[in-house]
Amino acid sequence: MSNIAITPISPLNLSTRPVVLPPHVRVTFKLPAESRKHAFLGADGQIKLEISKETDVEITTSKFHAICNLEIF
């Protein structure tokens, strides 16, 4: 099953929850003009990018599939 999961890290309030979207959805966001100079975006727990107010961020599903090995003891 392919889906997009967006998970806030260190949210400012406890009502912020992860969002799961269907694979055909395209999510685009931009920092507000009144925000700080920059923000950091983490992807797949490995990639850390600094983004500025001028940066548009687009999230889509990948054409590549992740391989997961699960061992149950």
HTML snippet that shows the backbone in 3Dmol.js (N, CA, C, O; Angstrom):
<script src="https://3Dmol.org/build/3Dmol-min.js"></script>
<div id="view" style="width:600px;height:400px;position:relative"></div>
<script>
const pdb = `
ATOM      1  N   MET A   1       0.844  -1.165   0.000  1.00  0.00           N
ATOM      2  CA  MET A   1       0.000   0.000   0.000  1.00  0.00           C
ATOM      3  C   MET A   1       0.896   1.238   0.000  1.00  0.00           C
ATOM      4  O   MET A   1       1.805   1.349   0.823  1.00  0.00           O
ATOM      5  N   SER A   2       0.643   2.153  -0.908  1.00  0.00           N
ATOM      6  CA  SER A   2       1.410   3.392  -0.996  1.00  0.00           C
ATOM      7  C   SER A   2       0.580   4.541  -0.445  1.00  0.00           C
ATOM      8  O   SER A   2      -0.583   4.713  -0.812  1.00  0.00           O
ATOM      9  N   ASN A   3       1.174   5.310   0.419  1.00  0.00           N
ATOM     10  CA  ASN A   3       0.549   6.504   0.985  1.00  0.00           C
ATOM     11  C   ASN A   3       1.636   7.524   1.275  1.00  0.00           C
ATOM     12  O   ASN A   3       2.827   7.214   1.233  1.00  0.00           O
ATOM     13  N   ILE A   4       1.210   8.745   1.569  1.00  0.00           N
ATOM     14  CA  ILE A   4       2.125   9.791   2.007  1.00  0.00           C
ATOM     15  C   ILE A   4       1.832  10.055   3.472  1.00  0.00           C
ATOM     16  O   ILE A   4       0.685  10.320   3.831  1.00  0.00           O
ATOM     17  N   ALA A   5       2.843   9.989   4.321  1.00  0.00           N
ATOM     18  CA  ALA A   5       2.685  10.280   5.749  1.00  0.00           C
ATOM     19  C   ALA A   5       3.491  11.537   6.065  1.00  0.00           C
ATOM     20  O   ALA A   5       4.697  11.595   5.825  1.00  0.00           O
ATOM     21  N   ILE A   6       2.804  12.538   6.607  1.00  0.00           N
ATOM     22  CA  ILE A   6       3.460  13.779   7.019  1.00  0.00           C
ATOM     23  C   ILE A   6       3.373  13.846   8.533  1.00  0.00           C
ATOM     24  O   ILE A   6       2.280  13.885   9.098  1.00  0.00           O
ATOM     25  N   THR A   7       4.529  13.860   9.191  1.00  0.00           N
ATOM     26  CA  THR A   7       4.588  13.812  10.652  1.00  0.00           C
ATOM     27  C   THR A   7       5.311  15.033  11.199  1.00  0.00           C
ATOM     28  O   THR A   7       6.495  15.222  10.920  1.00  0.00           O
ATOM     29  N   PRO A   8       4.617  15.871  11.979  1.00  0.00           N
ATOM     30  CA  PRO A   8       5.301  17.013  12.589  1.00  0.00           C
ATOM     31  C   PRO A   8       6.264  16.551  13.683  1.00  0.00           C
ATOM     32  O   PRO A   8       5.934  15.672  14.479  1.00  0.00           O
ATOM     33  N   ILE A   9       7.439  17.142  13.716  1.00  0.00           N
ATOM     34  CA  ILE A   9       8.425  16.821  14.740  1.00  0.00           C
ATOM     35  C   ILE A   9       8.499  18.008  15.690  1.00  0.00           C
ATOM     36  O   ILE A   9       8.692  19.142  15.252  1.00  0.00           O
ATOM     37  N   SER A  10       8.349  17.758  16.968  1.00  0.00           N
ATOM     38  CA  SER A  10       8.347  18.801  17.996  1.00  0.00           C
ATOM     39  C   SER A  10       7.299  19.884  17.732  1.00  0.00           C
ATOM     40  O   SER A  10       7.637  21.065  17.647  1.00  0.00           O
ATOM     41  N   PRO A  11       6.029  19.489  17.603  1.00  0.00           N
ATOM     42  CA  PRO A  11       4.987  20.501  17.373  1.00  0.00           C
ATOM     43  C   PRO A  11       4.820  21.405  18.586  1.00  0.00           C
ATOM     44  O   PRO A  11       5.165  21.026  19.705  1.00  0.00           O
ATOM     45  N   LEU A  12       4.292  22.598  18.358  1.00  0.00           N
ATOM     46  CA  LEU A  12       4.115  23.561  19.445  1.00  0.00           C
ATOM     47  C   LEU A  12       2.896  23.262  20.307  1.00  0.00           C
ATOM     48  O   LEU A  12       2.803  23.747  21.435  1.00  0.00           O
ATOM     49  N   ASN A  13       1.962  22.470  19.790  1.00  0.00           N
ATOM     50  CA  ASN A  13       0.825  22.090  20.628  1.00  0.00           C
ATOM     51  C   ASN A  13       0.553  20.599  20.481  1.00  0.00           C
ATOM     52  O   ASN A  13       0.964  19.979  19.501  1.00  0.00           O
ATOM     53  N   LEU A  14      -0.132  20.034  21.449  1.00  0.00           N
ATOM     54  CA  LEU A  14      -0.344  18.585  21.486  1.00  0.00           C
ATOM     55  C   LEU A  14      -1.437  18.107  20.545  1.00  0.00           C
ATOM     56  O   LEU A  14      -1.579  16.901  20.342  1.00  0.00           O
ATOM     57  N   SER A  15      -2.212  19.012  19.965  1.00  0.00           N
ATOM     58  CA  SER A  15      -3.274  18.591  19.053  1.00  0.00           C
ATOM     59  C   SER A  15      -2.769  18.383  17.626  1.00  0.00           C
ATOM     60  O   SER A  15      -3.534  17.954  16.762  1.00  0.00           O
ATOM     61  N   THR A  16      -1.502  18.678  17.366  1.00  0.00           N
ATOM     62  CA  THR A  16      -0.916  18.463  16.045  1.00  0.00           C
ATOM     63  C   THR A  16      -0.655  16.974  15.872  1.00  0.00           C
ATOM     64  O   THR A  16       0.045  16.364  16.680  1.00  0.00           O
ATOM     65  N   ARG A  17      -1.216  16.392  14.821  1.00  0.00           N
ATOM     66  CA  ARG A  17      -1.117  14.954  14.593  1.00  0.00           C
ATOM     67  C   ARG A  17      -0.537  14.658  13.214  1.00  0.00           C
ATOM     68  O   ARG A  17      -0.576  15.513  12.329  1.00  0.00           O
ATOM     69  N   PRO A  18       0.003  13.451  13.025  1.00  0.00           N
ATOM     70  CA  PRO A  18       0.454  13.049  11.687  1.00  0.00           C
ATOM     71  C   PRO A  18      -0.737  12.999  10.719  1.00  0.00           C
ATOM     72  O   PRO A  18      -1.881  12.809  11.131  1.00  0.00           O
ATOM     73  N   VAL A  19      -0.448  13.170   9.452  1.00  0.00           N
ATOM     74  CA  VAL A  19      -1.470  13.123   8.411  1.00  0.00           C
ATOM     75  C   VAL A  19      -1.075  12.043   7.415  1.00  0.00           C
ATOM     76  O   VAL A  19       0.078  11.984   6.990  1.00  0.00           O
ATOM     77  N   VAL A  20      -2.023  11.186   7.040  1.00  0.00           N
ATOM     78  CA  VAL A  20      -1.784  10.160   6.026  1.00  0.00           C
ATOM     79  C   VAL A  20      -2.668  10.497   4.827  1.00  0.00           C
ATOM     80  O   VAL A  20      -3.881  10.655   4.959  1.00  0.00           O
ATOM     81  N   LEU A  21      -2.039  10.604   3.654  1.00  0.00           N
ATOM     82  CA  LEU A  21      -2.742  10.997   2.440  1.00  0.00           C
ATOM     83  C   LEU A  21      -2.631   9.907   1.381  1.00  0.00           C
ATOM     84  O   LEU A  21      -1.675   9.131   1.395  1.00  0.00           O
ATOM     85  N   PRO A  22      -3.592   9.834   0.464  1.00  0.00           N
ATOM     86  CA  PRO A  22      -3.497   8.847  -0.615  1.00  0.00           C
ATOM     87  C   PRO A  22      -2.329   9.171  -1.555  1.00  0.00           C
ATOM     88  O   PRO A  22      -1.871  10.313  -1.597  1.00  0.00           O
ATOM     89  N   PRO A  23      -1.849   8.189  -2.298  1.00  0.00           N
ATOM     90  CA  PRO A  23      -0.629   8.372  -3.091  1.00  0.00           C
ATOM     91  C   PRO A  23      -0.751   9.359  -4.245  1.00  0.00           C
ATOM     92  O   PRO A  23       0.269   9.876  -4.701  1.00  0.00           O
ATOM     93  N   HIS A  24      -1.940   9.640  -4.730  1.00  0.00           N
ATOM     94  CA  HIS A  24      -2.081  10.537  -5.887  1.00  0.00           C
ATOM     95  C   HIS A  24      -2.073  12.023  -5.502  1.00  0.00           C
ATOM     96  O   HIS A  24      -2.075  12.882  -6.383  1.00  0.00           O
ATOM     97  N   VAL A  25      -2.065  12.336  -4.204  1.00  0.00           N
ATOM     98  CA  VAL A  25      -2.113  13.718  -3.733  1.00  0.00           C
ATOM     99  C   VAL A  25      -0.736  14.369  -3.877  1.00  0.00           C
ATOM    100  O   VAL A  25       0.293  13.732  -3.652  1.00  0.00           O
ATOM    101  N   ARG A  26      -0.736  15.640  -4.254  1.00  0.00           N
ATOM    102  CA  ARG A  26       0.485  16.437  -4.360  1.00  0.00           C
ATOM    103  C   ARG A  26       0.354  17.564  -3.338  1.00  0.00           C
ATOM    104  O   ARG A  26      -0.570  18.373  -3.426  1.00  0.00           O
ATOM    105  N   VAL A  27       1.263  17.625  -2.376  1.00  0.00           N
ATOM    106  CA  VAL A  27       1.219  18.621  -1.305  1.00  0.00           C
ATOM    107  C   VAL A  27       2.287  19.678  -1.577  1.00  0.00           C
ATOM    108  O   VAL A  27       3.454  19.348  -1.793  1.00  0.00           O
ATOM    109  N   THR A  28       1.885  20.946  -1.565  1.00  0.00           N
ATOM    110  CA  THR A  28       2.820  22.047  -1.777  1.00  0.00           C
ATOM    111  C   THR A  28       2.676  23.032  -0.624  1.00  0.00           C
ATOM    112  O   THR A  28       1.558  23.377  -0.241  1.00  0.00           O
ATOM    113  N   PHE A  29       3.799  23.488  -0.064  1.00  0.00           N
ATOM    114  CA  PHE A  29       3.730  24.509   0.977  1.00  0.00           C
ATOM    115  C   PHE A  29       4.909  25.458   0.876  1.00  0.00           C
ATOM    116  O   PHE A  29       5.922  25.166   0.240  1.00  0.00           O
ATOM    117  N   LYS A  30       4.745  26.610   1.527  1.00  0.00           N
ATOM    118  CA  LYS A  30       5.754  27.662   1.526  1.00  0.00           C
ATOM    119  C   LYS A  30       5.726  28.327   2.887  1.00  0.00           C
ATOM    120  O   LYS A  30       4.663  28.424   3.501  1.00  0.00           O
ATOM    121  N   LEU A  31       6.863  28.785   3.369  1.00  0.00           N
ATOM    122  CA  LEU A  31       6.907  29.501   4.642  1.00  0.00           C
ATOM    123  C   LEU A  31       6.183  30.839   4.508  1.00  0.00           C
ATOM    124  O   LEU A  31       6.292  31.486   3.467  1.00  0.00           O
ATOM    125  N   PRO A  32       5.451  31.269   5.528  1.00  0.00           N
ATOM    126  CA  PRO A  32       4.786  32.577   5.465  1.00  0.00           C
ATOM    127  C   PRO A  32       5.811  33.707   5.396  1.00  0.00           C
ATOM    128  O   PRO A  32       6.929  33.571   5.893  1.00  0.00           O
ATOM    129  N   ALA A  33       5.429  34.808   4.787  1.00  0.00           N
ATOM    130  CA  ALA A  33       6.330  35.962   4.643  1.00  0.00           C
ATOM    131  C   ALA A  33       6.793  36.493   5.993  1.00  0.00           C
ATOM    132  O   ALA A  33       7.908  37.003   6.102  1.00  0.00           O
ATOM    133  N   GLU A  34       5.950  36.381   7.033  1.00  0.00           N
ATOM    134  CA  GLU A  34       6.315  36.902   8.358  1.00  0.00           C
ATOM    135  C   GLU A  34       7.081  35.891   9.216  1.00  0.00           C
ATOM    136  O   GLU A  34       7.340  36.148  10.391  1.00  0.00           O
ATOM    137  N   SER A  35       7.438  34.762   8.642  1.00  0.00           N
ATOM    138  CA  SER A  35       8.164  33.745   9.411  1.00  0.00           C
ATOM    139  C   SER A  35       9.623  34.134   9.606  1.00  0.00           C
ATOM    140  O   SER A  35      10.090  35.153   9.096  1.00  0.00           O
ATOM    141  N   ARG A  36      10.326  33.301  10.353  1.00  0.00           N
ATOM    142  CA  ARG A  36      11.767  33.511  10.547  1.00  0.00           C
ATOM    143  C   ARG A  36      12.486  33.437   9.211  1.00  0.00           C
ATOM    144  O   ARG A  36      11.864  33.180   8.180  1.00  0.00           O
ATOM    145  N   LYS A  37      13.782  33.659   9.224  1.00  0.00           N
ATOM    146  CA  LYS A  37      14.545  33.653   7.975  1.00  0.00           C
ATOM    147  C   LYS A  37      14.473  32.313   7.247  1.00  0.00           C
ATOM    148  O   LYS A  37      14.411  32.276   6.019  1.00  0.00           O
ATOM    149  N   HIS A  38      14.482  31.220   7.998  1.00  0.00           N
ATOM    150  CA  HIS A  38      14.541  29.907   7.370  1.00  0.00           C
ATOM    151  C   HIS A  38      13.934  28.850   8.297  1.00  0.00           C
ATOM    152  O   HIS A  38      13.626  29.116   9.458  1.00  0.00           O
ATOM    153  N   ALA A  39      13.775  27.654   7.750  1.00  0.00           N
ATOM    154  CA  ALA A  39      13.299  26.500   8.522  1.00  0.00           C
ATOM    155  C   ALA A  39      14.090  25.284   8.038  1.00  0.00           C
ATOM    156  O   ALA A  39      14.817  25.358   7.048  1.00  0.00           O
ATOM    157  N   PHE A  40      13.940  24.182   8.740  1.00  0.00           N
ATOM    158  CA  PHE A  40      14.600  22.949   8.324  1.00  0.00           C
ATOM    159  C   PHE A  40      13.549  21.904   7.998  1.00  0.00           C
ATOM    160  O   PHE A  40      12.550  21.764   8.703  1.00  0.00           O
ATOM    161  N   LEU A  41      13.786  21.183   6.935  1.00  0.00           N
ATOM    162  CA  LEU A  41      12.893  20.143   6.471  1.00  0.00           C
ATOM    163  C   LEU A  41      13.612  18.811   6.562  1.00  0.00           C
ATOM    164  O   LEU A  41      14.705  18.656   6.019  1.00  0.00           O
ATOM    165  N   GLY A  42      13.008  17.848   7.244  1.00  0.00           N
ATOM    166  CA  GLY A  42      13.576  16.509   7.335  1.00  0.00           C
ATOM    167  C   GLY A  42      12.754  15.559   6.494  1.00  0.00           C
ATOM    168  O   GLY A  42      11.524  15.611   6.520  1.00  0.00           O
ATOM    169  N   ALA A  43      13.418  14.691   5.746  1.00  0.00           N
ATOM    170  CA  ALA A  43      12.729  13.727   4.887  1.00  0.00           C
ATOM    171  C   ALA A  43      13.290  12.340   5.119  1.00  0.00           C
ATOM    172  O   ALA A  43      14.505  12.145   5.101  1.00  0.00           O
ATOM    173  N   ASP A  44      12.424  11.393   5.333  1.00  0.00           N
ATOM    174  CA  ASP A  44      12.798   9.989   5.552  1.00  0.00           C
ATOM    175  C   ASP A  44      13.772   9.803   6.706  1.00  0.00           C
ATOM    176  O   ASP A  44      14.500   8.811   6.743  1.00  0.00           O
ATOM    177  N   GLY A  45      13.796  10.735   7.642  1.00  0.00           N
ATOM    178  CA  GLY A  45      14.654  10.611   8.810  1.00  0.00           C
ATOM    179  C   GLY A  45      16.127  10.752   8.507  1.00  0.00           C
ATOM    180  O   GLY A  45      16.953  10.543   9.396  1.00  0.00           O
ATOM    181  N   GLN A  46      16.487  11.099   7.283  1.00  0.00           N
ATOM    182  CA  GLN A  46      17.894  11.178   6.912  1.00  0.00           C
ATOM    183  C   GLN A  46      18.274  12.507   6.294  1.00  0.00           C
ATOM    184  O   GLN A  46      19.341  13.045   6.590  1.00  0.00           O
ATOM    185  N   ILE A  47      17.430  13.036   5.451  1.00  0.00           N
ATOM    186  CA  ILE A  47      17.763  14.246   4.705  1.00  0.00           C
ATOM    187  C   ILE A  47      17.336  15.462   5.518  1.00  0.00           C
ATOM    188  O   ILE A  47      16.207  15.513   6.007  1.00  0.00           O
ATOM    189  N   LYS A  48      18.219  16.435   5.668  1.00  0.00           N
ATOM    190  CA  LYS A  48      17.905  17.663   6.375  1.00  0.00           C
ATOM    191  C   LYS A  48      18.244  18.829   5.457  1.00  0.00           C
ATOM    192  O   LYS A  48      19.407  19.045   5.114  1.00  0.00           O
ATOM    193  N   LEU A  49      17.214  19.583   5.061  1.00  0.00           N
ATOM    194  CA  LEU A  49      17.406  20.700   4.158  1.00  0.00           C
ATOM    195  C   LEU A  49      16.987  21.998   4.828  1.00  0.00           C
ATOM    196  O   LEU A  49      15.983  22.048   5.539  1.00  0.00           O
ATOM    197  N   GLU A  50      17.762  23.039   4.595  1.00  0.00           N
ATOM    198  CA  GLU A  50      17.385  24.362   5.064  1.00  0.00           C
ATOM    199  C   GLU A  50      16.563  25.020   3.962  1.00  0.00           C
ATOM    200  O   GLU A  50      17.001  25.082   2.813  1.00  0.00           O
ATOM    201  N   ILE A  51      15.382  25.508   4.305  1.00  0.00           N
ATOM    202  CA  ILE A  51      14.535  26.168   3.309  1.00  0.00           C
ATOM    203  C   ILE A  51      14.281  27.610   3.736  1.00  0.00           C
ATOM    204  O   ILE A  51      14.210  27.921   4.925  1.00  0.00           O
ATOM    205  N   SER A  52      14.148  28.475   2.746  1.00  0.00           N
ATOM    206  CA  SER A  52      13.909  29.893   3.018  1.00  0.00           C
ATOM    207  C   SER A  52      12.471  30.254   2.649  1.00  0.00           C
ATOM    208  O   SER A  52      11.718  29.410   2.162  1.00  0.00           O
ATOM    209  N   LYS A  53      12.098  31.507   2.883  1.00  0.00           N
ATOM    210  CA  LYS A  53      10.751  31.974   2.565  1.00  0.00           C
ATOM    211  C   LYS A  53      10.467  31.922   1.072  1.00  0.00           C
ATOM    212  O   LYS A  53       9.304  31.854   0.673  1.00  0.00           O
ATOM    213  N   GLU A  54      11.486  31.953   0.251  1.00  0.00           N
ATOM    214  CA  GLU A  54      11.309  31.941  -1.196  1.00  0.00           C
ATOM    215  C   GLU A  54      11.166  30.523  -1.763  1.00  0.00           C
ATOM    216  O   GLU A  54      10.884  30.361  -2.950  1.00  0.00           O
ATOM    217  N   THR A  55      11.357  29.507  -0.934  1.00  0.00           N
ATOM    218  CA  THR A  55      11.360  28.120  -1.392  1.00  0.00           C
ATOM    219  C   THR A  55       9.956  27.521  -1.367  1.00  0.00           C
ATOM    220  O   THR A  55       9.264  27.595  -0.351  1.00  0.00           O
ATOM    221  N   ASP A  56       9.538  26.934  -2.478  1.00  0.00           N
ATOM    222  CA  ASP A  56       8.308  26.150  -2.526  1.00  0.00           C
ATOM    223  C   ASP A  56       8.687  24.690  -2.312  1.00  0.00           C
ATOM    224  O   ASP A  56       9.608  24.189  -2.957  1.00  0.00           O
ATOM    225  N   VAL A  57       7.991  24.009  -1.421  1.00  0.00           N
ATOM    226  CA  VAL A  57       8.260  22.603  -1.146  1.00  0.00           C
ATOM    227  C   VAL A  57       7.085  21.786  -1.663  1.00  0.00           C
ATOM    228  O   VAL A  57       5.933  22.073  -1.337  1.00  0.00           O
ATOM    229  N   GLU A  58       7.374  20.771  -2.467  1.00  0.00           N
ATOM    230  CA  GLU A  58       6.330  19.912  -3.027  1.00  0.00           C
ATOM    231  C   GLU A  58       6.595  18.477  -2.599  1.00  0.00           C
ATOM    232  O   GLU A  58       7.713  17.981  -2.735  1.00  0.00           O
ATOM    233  N   ILE A  59       5.571  17.811  -2.085  1.00  0.00           N
ATOM    234  CA  ILE A  59       5.693  16.431  -1.615  1.00  0.00           C
ATOM    235  C   ILE A  59       4.807  15.548  -2.482  1.00  0.00           C
ATOM    236  O   ILE A  59       3.610  15.796  -2.619  1.00  0.00           O
ATOM    237  N   THR A  60       5.407  14.513  -3.066  1.00  0.00           N
ATOM    238  CA  THR A  60       4.671  13.539  -3.870  1.00  0.00           C
ATOM    239  C   THR A  60       5.191  12.140  -3.527  1.00  0.00           C
ATOM    240  O   THR A  60       6.202  11.993  -2.840  1.00  0.00           O
ATOM    241  N   THR A  61       4.499  11.139  -4.005  1.00  0.00           N
ATOM    242  CA  THR A  61       5.005   9.779  -3.812  1.00  0.00           C
ATOM    243  C   THR A  61       6.167   9.539  -4.768  1.00  0.00           C
ATOM    244  O   THR A  61       6.260  10.153  -5.831  1.00  0.00           O
ATOM    245  N   SER A  62       7.034   8.648  -4.372  1.00  0.00           N
ATOM    246  CA  SER A  62       8.193   8.308  -5.179  1.00  0.00           C
ATOM    247  C   SER A  62       7.829   7.219  -6.184  1.00  0.00           C
ATOM    248  O   SER A  62       6.939   6.406  -5.934  1.00  0.00           O
ATOM    249  N   LYS A  63       8.515   7.207  -7.308  1.00  0.00           N
ATOM    250  CA  LYS A  63       8.321   6.120  -8.257  1.00  0.00           C
ATOM    251  C   LYS A  63       9.088   4.874  -7.826  1.00  0.00           C
ATOM    252  O   LYS A  63       8.925   3.802  -8.409  1.00  0.00           O
ATOM    253  N   PHE A  64       9.935   5.027  -6.787  1.00  0.00           N
ATOM    254  CA  PHE A  64      10.719   3.907  -6.260  1.00  0.00           C
ATOM    255  C   PHE A  64      10.051   3.367  -4.997  1.00  0.00           C
ATOM    256  O   PHE A  64       9.463   4.133  -4.234  1.00  0.00           O
ATOM    257  N   HIS A  65      10.132   2.086  -4.776  1.00  0.00           N
ATOM    258  CA  HIS A  65       9.537   1.460  -3.602  1.00  0.00           C
ATOM    259  C   HIS A  65      10.614   1.133  -2.575  1.00  0.00           C
ATOM    260  O   HIS A  65      11.711   0.695  -2.924  1.00  0.00           O
ATOM    261  N   ALA A  66      10.288   1.350  -1.317  1.00  0.00           N
ATOM    262  CA  ALA A  66      11.212   1.007  -0.236  1.00  0.00           C
ATOM    263  C   ALA A  66      11.103  -0.481   0.066  1.00  0.00           C
ATOM    264  O   ALA A  66      10.016  -1.056   0.008  1.00  0.00           O
ATOM    265  N   ILE A  67      12.213  -1.087   0.381  1.00  0.00           N
ATOM    266  CA  ILE A  67      12.230  -2.501   0.749  1.00  0.00           C
ATOM    267  C   ILE A  67      12.364  -2.581   2.260  1.00  0.00           C
ATOM    268  O   ILE A  67      13.269  -1.983   2.843  1.00  0.00           O
ATOM    269  N   CYS A  68      11.473  -3.311   2.884  1.00  0.00           N
ATOM    270  CA  CYS A  68      11.492  -3.443   4.328  1.00  0.00           C
ATOM    271  C   CYS A  68      11.563  -4.910   4.688  1.00  0.00           C
ATOM    272  O   CYS A  68      10.712  -5.694   4.269  1.00  0.00           O
ATOM    273  N   ASN A  69      12.556  -5.288   5.450  1.00  0.00           N
ATOM    274  CA  ASN A  69      12.678  -6.656   5.939  1.00  0.00           C
ATOM    275  C   ASN A  69      12.209  -6.695   7.378  1.00  0.00           C
ATOM    276  O   ASN A  69      12.758  -6.005   8.236  1.00  0.00           O
ATOM    277  N   LEU A  70      11.209  -7.490   7.640  1.00  0.00           N
ATOM    278  CA  LEU A  70      10.648  -7.588   8.983  1.00  0.00           C
ATOM    279  C   LEU A  70      10.813  -9.028   9.460  1.00  0.00           C
ATOM    280  O   LEU A  70      10.355  -9.971   8.814  1.00  0.00           O
ATOM    281  N   GLU A  71      11.475  -9.173  10.598  1.00  0.00           N
ATOM    282  CA  GLU A  71      11.653 -10.496  11.171  1.00  0.00           C
ATOM    283  C   GLU A  71      10.826 -10.569  12.448  1.00  0.00           C
ATOM    284  O   GLU A  71      10.914  -9.693  13.308  1.00  0.00           O
ATOM    285  N   ILE A  72      10.037 -11.603  12.561  1.00  0.00           N
ATOM    286  CA  ILE A  72       9.225 -11.814  13.754  1.00  0.00           C
ATOM    287  C   ILE A  72       9.764 -13.024  14.480  1.00  0.00           C
ATOM    288  O   ILE A  72       9.904 -14.099  13.896  1.00  0.00           O
ATOM    289  N   PHE A  73      10.068 -12.851  15.763  1.00  0.00           N
ATOM    290  CA  PHE A  73      10.629 -13.943  16.558  1.00  0.00           C
ATOM    291  C   PHE A  73       9.559 -14.541  17.444  1.00  0.00           C
ATOM    292  O   PHE A  73       9.832 -15.479  18.193  1.00  0.00           O
TER     293      PHE A  73
END
`;
const viewer = $3Dmol.createViewer("view");
viewer.addModel(pdb, "pdb");
viewer.setStyle({}, {cartoon: {color: "spectrum"}});
viewer.zoomTo();
viewer.render();
</script>
